[in-house]
Amino acid sequence: MLRADVLVVGAGPAGCVAAWEAAAAAPGLDVLLIERDDAVGAPVRCAEGVGSAGLREFLNPDGAPWYSRKITKVIFWAPDDSEVRVGGGDIGYILDRTRFEPALADEAKRVGAEIWTGTEAVGMERLNGGWKVRLHGPRGEQDVLAKLVIGADGVESMVGRWAGLDTRVAARDMESCAQYVISNIAVDPDAIYLHFADRWAPGGYAWVFPKGVGVANVGLGLVALKSDGRSACAYLDAYAARYFPDGEVLGRTVGGVIAGVTVKQAVADAVMLAGDAAHMINPLSGGGIVNAMKAGRLAGRHAAAAIAAGDTSARRLNRYRDDWMALLGEDHIKYYRIKEALGKLDDAFFNRLARTVNAIPVEQRTLGRIFAHALVNHPRLIPVAARLFL
Ligand SMILES: Cc1cc2nc3c(=O)[nH]c(=O)nc-3n(C[C@H](O)[C@H](O)[C@H](O)COP(=O)(O)OP(=O)(O)OC[C@H]3O[C@@H](n4cnc5c(N)ncnc54)[C@H](O)[C@@H]3O)c2cc1C
């Protein structure tokens, strides 16, 4: 049987960074990263937007070939289509994930991790204090005996279930997403657009994230329980027909986003979950790429330390979850409460809020000033804001 110290399942942002950090933390550690798709980074099921500061913690985007656009503006569309511009400067990037994840994987390789693509984990069982993981890939069926497994296997994670962890998602926390790459559209290629309107994306929002001049990822996420029964694709067809009637659809994708809070148990004996597998997405924005990398970094470091200490018990690995909760998990609980409170406000309220913000000169629209104006003019927001501090 093959052996590995750390087996990382899934080469998304969480898995690539986990493998990178584990191998970097302990030279000589056998780190194996497996990915069921034939290539790391493809197919893309994502709008690919990331904040600049979070991204720079991992890779330097200056002159890098793995992003499509630099973003300097954020534009909100209110339900009545009025536009609210905020921000300016180095806000973020629209990645090209077909190149971004390979760049992360290269870092993992550089520090000694091994990567197998086209290789799927199909089951696992406890053996000798570690896990015997059954793999299915180009080498046929084979077992790997791993001292520790990091489940970075995304939104449909099986590693957690195999390890007996409760990773179920409440229907109200599951957003169904559909996204098209659309060309021949007239949007500002330096801006991201976020569109809030119940008729277009109930319980979520629609987005336009530019991939280049005249071409963008156009998508939406909705909560099925709040929809009128149509699929996310049907909503997106209507949206694209209304706003981009001359656009040409170059690609389509669907996917799920877990807009909840971090799972209660992110570890078991010799198992850790990271990224979407542990529901580590920002529940307010639905962004999960940078979170996944931050979780992968923590998981990789804790994995290397646990193996060095000869203690991979859940009790010890819980330090990883504690660190995650201190870093971002507790914030997600607050964001989740805010999301719930905002969900009770209707489109008419958001139209009024847009008018309030637009009354502030564009160059003075700092977050603090927007917040203060909004609270003064819309007392219904006070209980929402209070949840930030609860
Ligand atoms: C439509 C859509 C738009 C989004 N837009 C954004 C956005 O703009 N910005 C943002 O920050 N986030 C966005 N997200 C969320 C973001 O894509 C995820 O949060 C992020 O990819 C999580 O990274 P991850 O490494 O945890 O999981 P993933 O990126 O899902 O990676 C998991 C990997 O594991 C592999 N895998 C799964 N099971 C196995 C197995 N058994 N064996 C081997 N390999 C396996 C999968 O093939 C996959 O490559 C979006 C999501 C969707 C659906």
Ligand as a Chemical Component Dictionary entry (heavy atoms), coordinates in Angstrom:
data_LIG
# 
_chem_comp.id                   LIG 
_chem_comp.type                 NON-POLYMER 
_chem_comp.pdbx_formal_charge   0 
_chem_comp.three_letter_code    LIG 
# 
loop_
_chem_comp_atom.comp_id 
_chem_comp_atom.atom_id 
_chem_comp_atom.alt_atom_id 
_chem_comp_atom.type_symbol 
_chem_comp_atom.charge 
_chem_comp_atom.model_Cartn_x 
_chem_comp_atom.model_Cartn_y 
_chem_comp_atom.model_Cartn_z 
_chem_comp_atom.pdbx_ordinal 
LIG C1  C1  C 0 -21.240 30.381 -9.469 1  
LIG C2  C2  C 0 -20.251 30.653 -8.364 2  
LIG C3  C3  C 0 -19.612 31.870 -8.297 3  
LIG C4  C4  C 0 -18.671 32.125 -7.294 4  
LIG N1  N1  N 0 -18.024 33.316 -7.314 5  
LIG C5  C5  C 0 -17.073 33.574 -6.378 6  
LIG C6  C6  C 0 -16.332 34.769 -6.421 7  
LIG O1  O1  O 0 -16.481 35.607 -7.312 8  
LIG N2  N2  N 0 -15.400 34.992 -5.448 9  
LIG C7  C7  C 0 -15.182 34.086 -4.443 10 
LIG O2  O2  O 0 -14.320 34.344 -3.575 11 
LIG N3  N3  N 0 -15.872 32.932 -4.393 12 
LIG C8  C8  C 0 -16.803 32.641 -5.334 13 
LIG N4  N4  N 0 -17.479 31.456 -5.303 14 
LIG C9  C9  C 0 -17.153 30.492 -4.237 15 
LIG C10 C10 C 0 -15.800 29.822 -4.541 16 
LIG O3  O3  O 0 -15.837 29.242 -5.822 17 
LIG C11 C11 C 0 -15.487 28.751 -3.496 18 
LIG O4  O4  O 0 -15.750 29.252 -2.206 19 
LIG C12 C12 C 0 -14.026 28.303 -3.577 20 
LIG O5  O5  O 0 -13.751 27.720 -4.822 21 
LIG C13 C13 C 0 -13.752 27.284 -2.466 22 
LIG O6  O6  O 0 -12.493 26.701 -2.632 23 
LIG P1  P1  P 0 -12.244 25.197 -2.127 24 
LIG O7  O7  O 0 -10.812 24.916 -2.393 25 
LIG O8  O8  O 0 -12.760 25.038 -0.751 26 
LIG O9  O9  O 0 -13.185 24.297 -3.028 27 
LIG P2  P2  P 0 -13.201 24.104 -4.618 28 
LIG O10 O10 O 0 -12.673 25.275 -5.304 29 
LIG O11 O11 O 0 -14.585 23.654 -4.943 30 
LIG O12 O12 O 0 -12.177 22.905 -4.865 31 
LIG C14 C14 C 0 -12.503 21.585 -4.477 32 
LIG C15 C15 C 0 -11.754 20.664 -5.402 33 
LIG O13 O13 O 0 -11.877 19.320 -4.912 34 
LIG C16 C16 C 0 -12.039 18.456 -6.007 35 
LIG N5  N5  N 0 -12.675 17.233 -5.478 36 
LIG C17 C17 C 0 -13.918 17.112 -4.978 37 
LIG N6  N6  N 0 -14.129 15.844 -4.536 38 
LIG C18 C18 C 0 -12.979 15.163 -4.774 39 
LIG C19 C19 C 0 -12.580 13.814 -4.548 40 
LIG N7  N7  N 0 -13.408 12.929 -3.970 41 
LIG N8  N8  N 0 -11.332 13.433 -4.917 42 
LIG C20 C20 C 0 -10.483 14.327 -5.500 43 
LIG N9  N9  N 0 -10.814 15.623 -5.751 44 
LIG C21 C21 C 0 -12.048 16.039 -5.374 45 
LIG C22 C22 C 0 -12.916 19.241 -6.978 46 
LIG O14 O14 O 0 -12.799 18.743 -8.298 47 
LIG C23 C23 C 0 -12.317 20.643 -6.821 48 
LIG O15 O15 O 0 -11.286 20.891 -7.733 49 
LIG C24 C24 C 0 -18.411 31.154 -6.296 50 
LIG C25 C25 C 0 -19.088 29.933 -6.335 51 
LIG C26 C26 C 0 -19.984 29.678 -7.347 52 
LIG C27 C27 C 0 -20.685 28.347 -7.391 53 
# 
loop_
_chem_comp_bond.comp_id 
_chem_comp_bond.atom_id_1 
_chem_comp_bond.atom_id_2 
_chem_comp_bond.value_order 
_chem_comp_bond.pdbx_ordinal 
LIG C1  C2  SING 1  
LIG C2  C3  SING 2  
LIG C2  C26 DOUB 3  
LIG C3  C4  DOUB 4  
LIG C4  N1  SING 5  
LIG C4  C24 SING 6  
LIG N1  C5  DOUB 7  
LIG C5  C6  SING 8  
LIG C5  C8  SING 9  
LIG C6  O1  DOUB 10 
LIG C6  N2  SING 11 
LIG N2  C7  SING 12 
LIG C7  O2  DOUB 13 
LIG C7  N3  SING 14 
LIG N3  C8  DOUB 15 
LIG C8  N4  SING 16 
LIG N4  C9  SING 17 
LIG N4  C24 SING 18 
LIG C9  C10 SING 19 
LIG C10 O3  SING 20 
LIG C10 C11 SING 21 
LIG C11 O4  SING 22 
LIG C11 C12 SING 23 
LIG C12 O5  SING 24 
LIG C12 C13 SING 25 
LIG C13 O6  SING 26 
LIG O6  P1  SING 27 
LIG P1  O7  DOUB 28 
LIG P1  O8  SING 29 
LIG P1  O9  SING 30 
LIG O9  P2  SING 31 
LIG P2  O10 DOUB 32 
LIG P2  O11 SING 33 
LIG P2  O12 SING 34 
LIG O12 C14 SING 35 
LIG C14 C15 SING 36 
LIG C15 O13 SING 37 
LIG C15 C23 SING 38 
LIG O13 C16 SING 39 
LIG C16 N5  SING 40 
LIG C16 C22 SING 41 
LIG N5  C17 SING 42 
LIG N5  C21 SING 43 
LIG C17 N6  DOUB 44 
LIG N6  C18 SING 45 
LIG C18 C19 SING 46 
LIG C18 C21 DOUB 47 
LIG C19 N7  SING 48 
LIG C19 N8  DOUB 49 
LIG N8  C20 SING 50 
LIG C20 N9  DOUB 51 
LIG N9  C21 SING 52 
LIG C22 O14 SING 53 
LIG C22 C23 SING 54 
LIG C23 O15 SING 55 
LIG C24 C25 DOUB 56 
LIG C25 C26 SING 57 
LIG C26 C27 SING 58 
# 
